[in-house]
């Protein structure tokens, strides 16, 4: 690989300027321009100005509490999308499906748990789809909570009410 004299000169000036402020320039017997920090017979003395440097800007260190506050995660939106508010399921064997939508999507390690009338109806799972069979007739106020890997609640939907309507068998008196 062959260096041009100009490139070689630039590299040498840069490397020597970090070590010395006086540089000597001369041409060797092969016609190459040479830069050095040692005086040589026939060398021209060059005064090189120091390289401008900018000190690093100190970065403030965060305390663990500040880091956790800045990185606290929140779901922007948690909605029960099915059933519709005040929807009635009539004589269908008590079947209902609850669907939940999240923004952003469910994070790795997070789970969803459903509550019917304030009582846990499902185990925390990594699903947004919850089918139910044979629900008793009545009204159901459903809420979805999202828990992180440490079981902390990181989000909660609004409560939605739906109804299961089933025929009743008359009791003999």
Secondary structure, 3 states (H helix, E strand, C coil): CCCCHHHHHHHHHHHHHCCCCEEEEEECCCCCEEEECCCCCCCEEEECCCCCCCCCCCCCCCCHHHHHHHHCCCCCEEEEEECCCCCEEECCCCCEEEEEEEECCCCCCCEEEEEECCEECCCCECCCEEEECCCCCEEEEEEEEEECCCCCEEEECCCEEEEEECCCCCCCC
